[in-house]
Amino acid sequence: MRDRPCERSEAIQRSGRRASLRTGFIAALFAMTAPSALAQNAAPPAGEAPPLEVDIIGGISAPMPIAIPVMPTPRSAATPAGETGALGRQVAEIVATDLRNSGLFTPKGPGGLPGVSYPQVTAPDFPTWSGTGAQALVQGYVQANGDGTLTVGCYLYDVFAKTELTRQGFVVQPAFWRRAAHKCADAVYSRLTGEGAYFDTRIIYVAEAGPKGKRTKRLAIMDWDGANHRFLTNGQSTVLTPRFAPNQQTVVYMSYVGDQPRVYVYDVGTGRQRLLVNEPHMTFAPRFSPDGQWVVFSMSVGGNTDIYRVPTSGGRPQRLTNTPGIDTGGSYSPDGRQIVFESDRGGSQQLYVMDADGSNQRRISFGGGQYATPVWSPRGDMIAFTRIGGGGFRIGVMSPSGAGEKILTEAWQDEGPSWAPNGRAIMFFRTAQGSGKADLWAVDLTGANERRVATPLDGSDPAWSPLLK
């Protein structure tokens, strides 16, 4: 394929010895396999090592120090993405930034670390690295290939045990070198935590500009770290609540075309949009089912708002709720069997869960205040929401039964959560008091690792994509 990275992957599985990182993580035994995207026959700079499986034992007590030096190149070469030596530094910087933003690692480098020669990529100088205080080491290389592609190698080592934990190689078109860097960070993160990856992803959101009360709102898309940003709509019609389809190439959202709020489907590749529901009523708050076959949304008919679903291709909507008041904000469970939503049927805005056909509706939120914008975790174990009360909006999580409620943020107005594909981080938007300006933020499930996500304009309504393919 010319417009995307190659699809085959290399991962070297290794068995026979044991290693233990001193900070450790949850006890686990992982036989690594590479992601399906980006990698293709990436030969390591030295011969293959014998297979090894590694036990990583312990529990997280503090962010792990991890060394990430500049990645060398076997020979300097000019490419459309830049010179391979310069790319080696940039790839290392992206890997370090990704891991730092997770809150679980304290990267050292690439600046200020000793240089690594090409042969040392597979034969690290472990005494040097242990002297830096690093407990893990990420090394790699960037190589220009004769067919115009780039190979990015990625190696993870346990500094104390002096063992290799995993290696992966990615063959990419030069335009996709950043994706190879994110994939490297994903491999390191997954190997050391036992959790799913989430760096090789995109964010779609509403880019905002203009004075309070007269904001221009248009769709925008970017990599999870803000790179490769572009606008999808021109701002002539206000847009809200964009949500990715599982195929990542389609987006469903609400737009005020002709001052009539309607749900539209947008093709990211072609830029074409189409009306999803051709009904003379306001439709809004859309979201895809996990299999991409349905869109759940709200429609206001005769002063009453209920939740409906419709095939992604369009057609006649099927009504799922039928109560007085406003039922909205539907979000499927990852197995597609249930839907969480918000409703004021009991007099205040609360969270409810129902089966996917609309049956078995029951309330799950019982804390003080009101609850809104629920979204089911990709892991199925939690529901994120906006809690309104006490003079502010907060992001929180609870189990699907309503137990274990936890508030993660404490700013004046935080709302609109969206899960990372591994279910361990949440992106949301924060509105500044008085100005009406909003920014994107991310927080992990501890609530301690919170950071602003930079965007060219103000931003709201973020949606995190699944892992790219």
N, C-alpha and C positions, 0 to 999 in steps of 0.2 A: 504494500500500500504506500502510495507516495505522500499522502497527507497526514500520516500518523506513524508512530514508532512501530517497528516490527513486533510480531506477536509471540515469538517463541522465547523461552527463558532457560537459563542455566542456573542450577543451584547444586552445590557439592554437598552431599550428605556424608557425614563422617561418624564413625562409631569406634568404640574400643576403650577410650579413656574418659575420665571425669574431670571437670573443672568447676570451681566455685568462686563467683565474684563476691568479694567481701561485703559490699553493701547488700548484695543479694536481691532476689525478688521471690515471688510466690514459688513454692516448690513445684518444679515441672520438669518434664523430659520432652524435648521438642526435636523431632527429625525435620529439618527445614526443607521446604520446597520453595522455589522462586515464584513471584507473581506471574500471572499469565501474560501481562502486557510488557512491552518495551524490550524484553530481553531476547537475544537471538545468538546462539553459538558464540558467546563471548569467551574467548580463550583467555585463561589467566596468563600472566607474564612468566610463570614458572610451571613446572609439571604439576599434575593433580596430586594432592596429598591423599593418603589412605582415608577411608571413611571414619567419621567420628561423630558420636552423639554426646551431648553435653548436658549435665544436670546443673541447673542454676538454683541455688538454695538460699532461703532466707526470707527477709521481709524488708520493704522499703522503709528506711529511716531518714534519709536525706537525699537530695538530688545527687546522682552519681557523677563524679568527675570523669570526663571522657575526652581523650586527646584526638584531635582531628587535624592533622597537618595538611599542607598543600599537597595535592595529588600530582605526581610527576607525569611526564609524557615520555614515551620511548624515543621520540624524535619530534622536534618542533615542526608544526605544519600549520599553514593558514587554512581556515575553513570559513564558510559563510557565517558561522557563529563566533568567530574570533580565533586567535592563535591557540593551539592546544595547551601550551604552558599556562596562559592566562585562564583558560577554561578550567584547568586543574585547581586553581585557587578559587574560582567562583563556585565550582561544584562543592568544594570543601566548606565554603562559607554558607552555602544553602543548607547543607547537611547539618552544620553546627546550629544555624538559626532554627531549623525545624525542631531539632532535639531540645534546644533551649526553651522554645515556646511550649513544649509539652509540659514543662515544669518538673520533669523527672530527671533531667540531666543538667550538669554544669559543664558545657563544652570548654575545652582549652584549645585555642587556635582558631583558624589556621595561622594568624599572625603571631609572631613571637615564639613559634615552635621550631625545633631543628628541621632542616630540610630532609626529605626522603628521596633516595635514589630509586630508579626504576627497579633494580633487582631487590631492594629492601621491601618492596610492597608485599612480597610473599615470604620475606625473611626479616621480620622486624628486629630492631635493636632493643630488646626488652629492657635491659638495664637503663638505657637512656629514658625510656618512657616511664618506668617505675619511679625514676627520679623526679618526674614532673608532678607526681601525686595522682596521676590518672589511673583509674582502675580498669578502664577499657580503652581500646585504641581502634580508630577507624582509619584505614589506609585505602588507597585506590590509585587509579591512573586514568588518563584520558588519551586516547589514541585515534588518529585519523586513519581511516581505511581507504583502500584503493577505489572502492565503489562510491565514495563520497559520504559514507556514513561515519559516525563516531562510535567508538566503543568506550564505555565508562565501566571500569572495574571497581568493585566495592568489597572490602574485606573487614571483618570485625574480629578483634582479638581480645582475650582475657590477659591483661598485663601480668597479673600475679601468677596465674597458672601457666603463662607462656604458651597458650594454645589458641588455635584458630577456632572461632565459634561459627562463623558462616562466611560464605563468599557468594557474590552474585555478579553477573555481568550483563550490561545492557547495550544493545546495538540500536542506535537511534539516528534518524535524520538530524542534521545540525540544528534545525529549528526546535527540536524537542529535547535539547540537552538539559534544560531545567527539569523536565520530567524525570530524566535519569537520576538527577540529584535527589529529587523527592523520593524516588523509588529506593535509592540507597538509604536515605534516612528511615523510610518505612521498614526496610529489612533490619536495620539496627534496632529500631524501636520494638518491633515485633519479637525479635530474638531475645532481647533483654527483659522484656516485660511479660511476654506471653499473651499480650493483647493484640487485637487486630490493628492493621495499619490505617492511617488517615491523612498522610501528607500529600499524596498524589491525588488531589481532589480540586474541585472548583467551587466557587461561591457565586450564586446569582442573588442580586439584591436590588433595591430601589434607590437609585442615585437621586439626591434632592438638591435643589438650589433655589435661591430667591428668598424674599422676605416672609416672615411668619404670616400665615393665613393666605399666602399666594405662592405656594411652593410648586416648582416644576418637578415632576416625578417621572423618571424613565428607567427602563430596565437596563441593568449593567451586569457584566459577568467578568470574573477574574479567577486566577489561581488562588488557592487558599491563603498564600502569603502576599497577595495583592499584585503579583506580576501578571503580565499579559492581559491587562485591563482593557475592556472595550464596552461601548454602549450599544445596546440592541435596539432601542426605540429612540425616537427623536424628541420626546417630551411634549408633543402636541396634544396627547391625551394622557391624563393621569393614570398611572398603573399602581397596583398594590398586590401583595402576597404572591410573588412568583414561587413556584415549586417545581423541582425537577421530576421528570419521569425516571423510572429505573434505568432506561436506556441512555440517560444523560443528554440526549440530543433534542429532547422535547421539553418544553416548559408550559405549565398551565398557570394562568394568573387572571386577575380582574383588571379591566380597563374601562375607563369612562369615555368610550367612543360615542360621539354625539350626545354627551352628557347622560348616557344611559349605562349604568354599571352592568357589565356583562362579563362572563367568563370566556376567555380565549385560550387557544392553544398555539404556541409559537415554536417553530422549527429553528433551532440554533444554527444549523448548517446552511439553510436556504434563506432564512430571514422571513419566511412566509408565516402569516398568522391566519387563523380561522376561528369563527364563532363556534363555540362548543354546543350551546343550548339555544335553539331558536325559539324562545318563548318571550311573550311580551311582559316579562317580569324582571325585577332586579335579581341577578345571580352573582354570587361572590363566595369567597373563602374556599377555593378549590384545592384538592390534593389528590394525587394519584394513589391507586392501590399498589401493593408491593409487586404484583405481577404486571402492572401497567395496563391492565385490561379495563379498569374502571377509573372514573373520577368522582370523588365524593365532593359535594358542594352544598351551599345553602341557596334557597330561593324564597323570595318574599311574595306571597300571593294573598291578596285581600287583607293586608295588614298583619298577617301571620307568617313567621319565618320558620321553615323546617329544613331538615337535611334530606338531600336526595342523592342518588347516584345515577350515572349515565355511562354507557360504554365510551371508551376513549375516542372511538370513531364518530361518536354522536348518536343521536336517536332520541327516543322518548325517555324522559327521566322517570326513575322509580323512587317514590316517596318512602323514606325510612322512619321519619318521626311525624307525629301528628298530635301536638299539644299546643295549648295557648302560649303565646310568648315568642321568644327568640331561641331557636336551636341552631348553632353554628359551630364552625371551627373543627370539623370532623378530621380525624387522623387514624389511619388503619394501624392495627398491630402488625408486626413484621410477618406473621403467618397469614395475614389477610382475613382472619376469622372474626375479629372484633374491631370496633370503632370507638374511640374516645371523642367526646365533644363537650361543648359548654352549653348550658341552658339556664334561663331564668324562670323556668316553669314553677319553681318552688318559692319565688319571690325575690331571690337574689341569684347572681351569676355563679353557677357551680359546675363541677365536672361530673359527667356521666359516662358510662360505658354501655355499649349494646353490642349484640351480635351483628355481623355484617349485613344480615337481611332486615335489621331494624328491631328484632325481637330482644327480649330479656334486658330491657333498659333499667339501669340502676345507678344511683348516685354514689360517688366515691370520695368527694371532698367534703370535709366537715370542720375545717379550721375556721378561724375568724376571717372576716373580709370576703372578698369575691375572687373567683378564679376564672382565668381566660386562656386562650391560645394554647390548648393542650397539644402535645405531640409525643407520639409513642417512640421509645428508644429502639434503634435497630436491633438491640440485643433482646428486646421484649421484656426486660426486667424493670423498667422505670417509665414514667410519664413526666415530661417536663411541662411547665406551665408558667403563666404570669399570675402572681397573687397581688391583689389590689386591696390596700387597707393601711391604716396607720399613716396616712398622708403620703403614700408612695406606691410604686409598682416594683415588684421584686421577681426575680427568676427563682423557681424552686423545682424540686423533683419529689415524686412519691412513687410507691409501687402501684401496679394496676389495680390493687384492691383498695388503695387509698392509705395504706399503712406507710410508716417510715417517712413522713413528710419532712423535707429539709429545704431551707431557704439558702440560696447560694450567693445572692448579691444584696447590696444594701444602698444602692444609689437612689436618686429621687424618682426616676422613671426608667425602669428596665423592662423590656417586653419582647414578645415575638421570638421565643427560643427555637433553635434548629439544631439537631444532633449531628455530630461528626459520625461517619459511618462505623466507627468502632464503639460508639455508645459511651465514650468516656470524656467527651468535651462537648460544650454547647456554645453556639454563637447566638447573639441576640443584638438588639439595638437599644441604645441609651439616649434619651432626650434630655438636653440641658434645660434646667429650670429657667423659664422666662424667655428664652430665645427661640424655642421651637426647633432648634437644630439637633439632628440626631447623628450618632456615630455607631459603627459596628464594634462589638466587643466579643471576647470569648472568655469562657471560664471552665475549669474542670470540675469534676464532681466533689472535690474537696472544698471548693469555694475559695481556696487560697491562691490559686494561680489564675489571676485575672489580667487580661491585657487588651489594649485597644488594637483594632485591625484597621490599618490605614487605608483610606480610599481617596481618590482625587476630589470628590465632592462629599457632601454629607450623605449618610447612608441609613437605610432602614429596611425592615422586612427581609433579613438574609435567609437564604436556604442553602444548606450544605449538600453537595452532590455525593452520590456513592463514589467509591474508588473508581478512577478512570480505567478504561479498558484499552 
